[in-house]
Amino acid sequence: MAGAKPVLIAGGGIGGLAVALGLAQKGIRSILLEKAAALGEIGAGIQLGPNAFHAFDYLGVGEAARNMAVYIDKLRLMDALTADEITHIDLGDAFRARFGNPYAVVHRGDLHGVFLRACESHELIELRVSSEVTGYEQDGSSVTATIANGERVTGRLLIGADGLWSNIRKQVVGDGPPRVSGHTTYRSVIPTEQMPEDLRWNAATLWAGPKCHIVHYPLSGWKVFNLVVTYHNDAPEPVAGKPVSEAEVMKGFVHVHERAQNIIRHGTNWKLWVLCDREPAERWIDGRTVLLGDAAHPMLQYFAQGACQAMEDAVCLSHMLANHDDQDAALEAYRAQRFPRTARVQLMSRAIGEHIYHPAGDHARIRNAIMSAKSQDQWCDDIAWLYGGTGLKA
């Protein structure tokens, strides 16, 4: 393997670093090409289901990932109009026993750091910054990535892990810009002491209201609370990280209970994102080029699975490349295994936003009746397809 051409990876986010690490553990050398001047991760909190921990273990970072996570007790669904609990999923001993791993929340930067440190210390991984991959050329024996600065880098395979606006996807799929959901998300992180005392729950809590919802949970050893509030305001175009006032955030929540509004009033330095995804596309492969993570299957945040599915991709792709002598067969085995699962998460994420988080009137009352009647065992049965493993079949 030492003399073989390296695998090229476009994108230094969680998915790109995870697949570099997965390949390295199989003895496969890689060069990771990141467009930013430094490797880092923006954003705040993310949720990690048991399937993420299965992936951490496979990729050799299980202990480091467990050490930086906050382990919550419940997934809690509240009615934003009445401030009553609709239902919750207990994440304690029975849940862990069922799925073999915990449910946790982490700061995105902390998780990225776990992968970055592991990659930096591995001799088979080369990390290059200020290296945006704008496209690729390929022949029967190699693929060459073209870099924005005019440089060209050649390898045996190119993995497009370059996110929602992937340059690699433009060539592989050519399906134009992402789909704008019309949902706007506002994010804030506040010191724990600024969170209303009666809401400092050790839970990932979601307040569901008509065309809106509020999410909060503790992060970074309970030093801060992550606040994410979403309003279905038919936003027409993508926006990312734009600073906004509290008054603008509150516009979408004037109709919800005072207790829910009070959470927003404690937020500071709000920034907005207009959420986007894409239709599931079966074409992930073009010769020696393959997609991974958001480049392959960008999804709305409502299943809290974006990073988890990218890590599962990394597990599956590195596994297939190590277990197939023929690279084409390995890529097709990866695509065939991952596409149905990721497409299901993409489509169900949309459905959750529409039918669970944002309904009003009779629709909301039916939701409350159905969801409050479920037992803990029934909840676990419902989510077993998602949390029960890495999604990897040998």
WODA-V785265 format. One line per field, one symbol per residue. burial: # if it has 16 or more other ideal C-beta (glycine too) atoms within 10 Angstrom, else .. Layout:
BEGIN
burial->???
END
This chain:
BEGIN
burial->.....####################..########...#.#.#################.##.###..##.#.########....####.#...#..##.########.#######.##..#.#####..####.#.#....#####.....############.########....####.########....#...#.####################...#########..#..##.........##.##..##..##.##.##..#########.##..######################################.....#..######.###.###.##.###..#..####....#..##..........##..#..#######..
END
